[in-house]
């Protein structure tokens, strides 16, 4: 704990505060009056008790001290009051209201002396008031000095314990103070650097920075987060972030410069690593993008080949098979006609597979254009398009109202079309069926579903449903190519969502999907 400052000639602080308070109390008018009356009363009592008959010959012997005390403690007004009261007591009491020549002269002398004493007392009182004011100002100055000393002590302890390097330098560039953090950062002790030029902390190629920085801060400017390189005592370099601030003197002029240096070597190393990783990542992205573009071009070439090169042989096979059936069918026996029928059916199925593959390819390559889509209206339109193909069956379609999403309308129409095709197809064995489209929430996300009460599937094979050309039923049971659900999954994935299914054999199936809502 810091010791209290010692000021020569001053009593303890509490004594003077109490003394000042007492003098201020006596300065009140009513207390001056009471003190004057008290001193006169005491003087009269003293004369009556102790002087007795002698007091008749010296009537003012005890009244002079009363006037003196009243003037000293209360000033001019209090002294004059004591003089007037004392003169009245002497005239009416001690001299019985009769004044001879000697008594008149004594009273005149008493009154004149009392007035002089009052003037002196007033001057003394004013002098003591000025002294009291000076002492008060001195005490306040001592308090301020004590507070500044304590503040300086705390600030010095804070600077000394700081992990950053903190030091001060003069305007000619010489080091004036040096904390422990500076010792740890630069390797110099305070004894080694105090008074030396700050240029010892800069490598040769950075010393040109110091005069410019000193000039800027000398003009009152501040330097914030200047990243540079400095030199340690052992000759190694350290990357630092500097903050320089002016230190002002009493007249407001800049007298020295405060410097705070923080070691940023590790941060700079990590930044370089991050930049290197970003550069490598950008190179990988460019390379991967080029690979994807090349794969897309190959896919387009493949699609073109499928569209033209493969379709031509299929058309030839199908065309010649029909010619053979129409022109020479009567020459074939039953087994020959059956084989010919299988050739025609196989060619047609191959054509359908090629069409579905091309559709899946276009789904993967097309640009995604998101907009607000009314899924309820879209689902009803798709269901109405499928009704004519129900073959007279009663298919009840229930679509929830108000379903909307931000998605690519064209791709969503393809996905919902495949889901409704799937539902209508797998309920085709039932004279009455129900297909439902709705939404629900779970695990913090919204998902949509298409539910039917058709043939269903074995849950053990649910993972195979969305693979291309993966089918759980034979062509004879339910015709198809196995591309529809794969297309649904591709559309959903392009929207950042996922698709899954639940079902039981002969108890229908439910196909769920999300659209990546809430994802960037």
LOMIRO-711024 format. One record per residue (C-alpha): x, y, z; residue in three letters. Coordinates in steps of 0.25 Angstrom, whole numbers, plus 5000, padded with zeros to 4 digits. Each point is the difference from the previous one (the first is absolute). Example, Ala and Ser with C-alpha at 12.3 -4.5 7.8 and 13.67 -1.06 7.14 Angstrom:
2
504949825031ALA/500650144998SER/
END
This chain:
520
500050005000UNK/500550144996UNK/500450095012UNK/499350135002UNK/500850124995UNK/500650095011UNK/499950154999UNK/500850085010UNK/499350095009UNK/498649934998UNK/499349935011UNK/499249874997UNK/498950024990UNK/498949975010UNK/500450105010UNK/500050124990UNK/498749954994UNK/499450015014UNK/500650135003UNK/499550064987UNK/498649955003UNK/500150065014UNK/500450144994UNK/498949994990UNK/499049985011UNK/500450125008UNK/499950084987UNK/498549995000UNK/499350135005UNK/499149945011UNK/501249935006UNK/500850135000UNK/498950075008UNK/499949895010UNK/501550005002UNK/500050155002UNK/498949995011UNK/500749885006UNK/501350075002UNK/499450125006UNK/499149925009UNK/501349925005UNK/500750135002UNK/498950065008UNK/499949875008UNK/501550005003UNK/499950155005UNK/498949985009UNK/500549875006UNK/501550025001UNK/500250155000UNK/498850055009UNK/500150145005UNK/501350024993UNK/499349994987UNK/499350145002UNK/501450074999UNK/500449914987UNK/498649974993UNK/500749964987UNK/501149915005UNK/499349874996UNK/499250064988UNK/501250034992UNK/500349854999UNK/498649984996UNK/500150104988UNK/501349944996UNK/499549864999UNK/498750044993UNK/500850084990UNK/501149894998UNK/498949894998UNK/498950084993UNK/500750114994UNK/499550154999UNK/498549985002UNK/500249905012UNK/501050095006UNK/499150134999UNK/498849925006UNK/500949965012UNK/500550155001UNK/498650055000UNK/499449905010UNK/501250025009UNK/499950155000UNK/498549995004UNK/500349905011UNK/501150095006UNK/499150124999UNK/498749955005UNK/500549895010UNK/501450045005UNK/499850155000UNK/498550015003UNK/499750084988UNK/500950125004UNK/501250054993UNK/501050105006UNK/501150064992UNK/501049885003UNK/498949894997UNK/499750074987UNK/501550004996UNK/500149855004UNK/498849964992UNK/500550084988UNK/501349945001UNK/499449865001UNK/499150024988UNK/501150064992UNK/501049885004UNK/498949904997UNK/499750064986UNK/501549994997UNK/500049865005UNK/498849974991UNK/500850054988UNK/501249925004UNK/499149875002UNK/499350024987UNK/501450014993UNK/500449885007UNK/498849924996UNK/500150044986UNK/501549965000UNK/499649865007UNK/498949984989UNK/501150024989UNK/500949915007UNK/498949905002UNK/499750014985UNK/501549984996UNK/500149885010UNK/498749944993UNK/500650024986UNK/501349945005UNK/499349885006UNK/499249984987UNK/501450014992UNK/500549895009UNK/498849924998UNK/500250014985UNK/501549975001UNK/499749885008UNK/498949954990UNK/501050034988UNK/501149925007UNK/499049885002UNK/499550014986UNK/501550014995UNK/500349885009UNK/498949924994UNK/500350044986UNK/501449965002UNK/499749865006UNK/499049984988UNK/501150044990UNK/501049915007UNK/499149885000UNK/499550014986UNK/500449894990UNK/500250104989UNK/501350084998UNK/499750145005UNK/501150115000UNK/500250154999UNK/501050074991UNK/500450155000UNK/499750084987UNK/501549984996UNK/499749855000UNK/500749965013UNK/499349895009UNK/499550065013UNK/499249885007UNK/500049854998UNK/499049905005UNK/500149855003UNK/499249974987UNK/501150084992UNK/501149915007UNK/499249884996UNK/499850044985UNK/501350064997UNK/501049935010UNK/500650135005UNK/499950045015UNK/499650145004UNK/501550035004UNK/500449964986UNK/499150094992UNK/499750125009UNK/500650124993UNK/500449934987UNK/499450034987UNK/498749934996UNK/500749964987UNK/500649885007UNK/498749934999UNK/499850014985UNK/500849924989UNK/500850084990UNK/498950004989UNK/498950055010UNK/500850125007UNK/499450104990UNK/498749985006UNK/500450065014UNK/500250144997UNK/498750014992UNK/499249945011UNK/500750095011UNK/499750124991UNK/498549964998UNK/499849985015UNK/500750135004UNK/498950074992UNK/499049935009UNK/499649894991UNK/499749865004UNK/500549874993UNK/499149885001UNK/500449864997UNK/501250024991UNK/500549864997UNK/501550004998UNK/501349925003UNK/500950035012UNK/501349945005UNK/500349935013UNK/501250005008UNK/500549864995UNK/499850054985UNK/498749934997UNK/498950074993UNK/498650015006UNK/498750054994UNK/499350105008UNK/498850095000UNK/500350145005UNK/499150115006UNK/500750135003UNK/499350125008UNK/500550145004UNK/500350035014UNK/499650145004UNK/500750095010UNK/499350115009UNK/500050104989UNK/499349904990UNK/501249984992UNK/500549864996UNK/501249975009UNK/500249854997UNK/499449884992UNK/499449885006UNK/500149874992UNK/499349875002UNK/500549884992UNK/499349864999UNK/500649884994UNK/499249954988UNK/501049904995UNK/499149885002UNK/498850074994UNK/500850054988UNK/500549854998UNK/498549955001UNK/499650114990UNK/501049954990UNK/499649865002UNK/498650044998UNK/500350084987UNK/500849884995UNK/498949905003UNK/499050104993UNK/500950004988UNK/500149855000UNK/498549995002UNK/499850104988UNK/500949924991UNK/499249875004UNK/498750074997UNK/500550044987UNK/500549864997UNK/498749945005UNK/499250104992UNK/500849964988UNK/499849865002UNK/498550025002UNK/499950084988UNK/500849894992UNK/499049895006UNK/498850094996UNK/500550014986UNK/500349854999UNK/498649985006UNK/499450094989UNK/500849924990UNK/499449885006UNK/498650055000UNK/500250044985UNK/500549864997UNK/498849945007UNK/499050094994UNK/500649974986UNK/500949894999UNK/499349905008UNK/498650044996UNK/500349974985UNK/500349855003UNK/498849995009UNK/499150064989UNK/500649904990UNK/499749885009UNK/498650055004UNK/499750034985UNK/500549874994UNK/499349925011UNK/498750074997UNK/500249984985UNK/500349855003UNK/498749995008UNK/499150074990UNK/500549944987UNK/500549865005UNK/499349985013UNK/499149894994UNK/501249924996UNK/500549995014UNK/499549905010UNK/499550045014UNK/501449995006UNK/500650094989UNK/498950105002UNK/500250005015UNK/501550034998UNK/499750114990UNK/499150075010UNK/501149995011UNK/500950074990UNK/499050114997UNK/499850025015UNK/501450005003UNK/500350114990UNK/498950085006UNK/500549985014UNK/501450044996UNK/499450134993UNK/499350035013UNK/501349985008UNK/500850094991UNK/498950115002UNK/500049995015UNK/501650005000UNK/499950134992UNK/499050065009UNK/500949975012UNK/501250064994UNK/499250124997UNK/499550015014UNK/501550005005UNK/500550104990UNK/498950114999UNK/500150135008UNK/499350015013UNK/499050124999UNK/499350025014UNK/498750075002UNK/498850005008UNK/499249874996UNK/498549975004UNK/500249855002UNK/498649975003UNK/499550064987UNK/501249924993UNK/499649875006UNK/498550014997UNK/500450034985UNK/500949885000UNK/498949915006UNK/499050054990UNK/500949974988UNK/500149855005UNK/498549985003UNK/499749964985UNK/501049885001UNK/499449945012UNK/499149904992UNK/498750045007UNK/500649975014UNK/499550095011UNK/501350085005UNK/499850105011UNK/501150115000UNK/500150085012UNK/500950134999UNK/500250085012UNK/499850154998UNK/501050125001UNK/501249924997UNK/501150094995UNK/501549994998UNK/501250074994UNK/500549914989UNK/500249984985UNK/498649984995UNK/500449924988UNK/500849905008UNK/498949995011UNK/499049974989UNK/500949884996UNK/500249955014UNK/498550015004UNK/499649944986UNK/500949885003UNK/499449985014UNK/498650014995UNK/500349904989UNK/500649915010UNK/498850015009UNK/499049984989UNK/500849884994UNK/500149925014UNK/498550025003UNK/499649954986UNK/499649865006UNK/498950075009UNK/498750044995UNK/500050115010UNK/501250075004UNK/500550135008UNK/501250094997UNK/500350115010UNK/501050124998UNK/500350085013UNK/501150055009UNK/500549985015UNK/501150055009UNK/501049925007UNK/501550015005UNK/499950154998UNK/499750004985UNK/498749994991UNK/499849884991UNK/499049974989UNK/499449864997UNK/499249924990UNK/499349895006UNK/499249884993UNK/499349885005UNK/500549914989UNK/501049884999UNK/501050065010UNK/501449935001UNK/500949935009UNK/500750105010UNK/501249924999UNK/500250054986UNK/499750145002UNK/501450044998UNK/500049954985UNK/498750084996UNK/500750134996UNK/501249934992UNK/499950014985UNK/499449874993UNK/499749945014UNK/498749945000UNK/499349915011UNK/498949954991UNK/500049924987UNK/499750064987UNK/498749914999UNK/499550065013UNK/500350144998UNK/500750054988UNK/501150115001UNK/501450034997UNK/500550035015UNK/500450144996UNK/498850085007UNK/500450005014UNK/501550024996UNK/499550124993UNK/499250055013UNK/501349985008UNK/500850084990UNK/499050125000UNK/500050005016UNK/501549995001UNK/500150124991UNK/499250085009UNK/500849965012UNK/499049905005UNK/499949855002UNK/499049904997UNK/499549875007UNK/498949905000UNK/499249915010UNK/499049894997UNK/499549865002UNK/499749894990UNK/498550024996UNK/499850115010UNK/500550124991UNK/501250095000UNK/500350145004UNK/501150084993UNK/500650125007UNK/500950114995UNK/500650135005UNK/500550124992UNK/501150055008UNK/499250125006UNK/500850095009UNK/501449964993UNK/500850104993UNK/
END
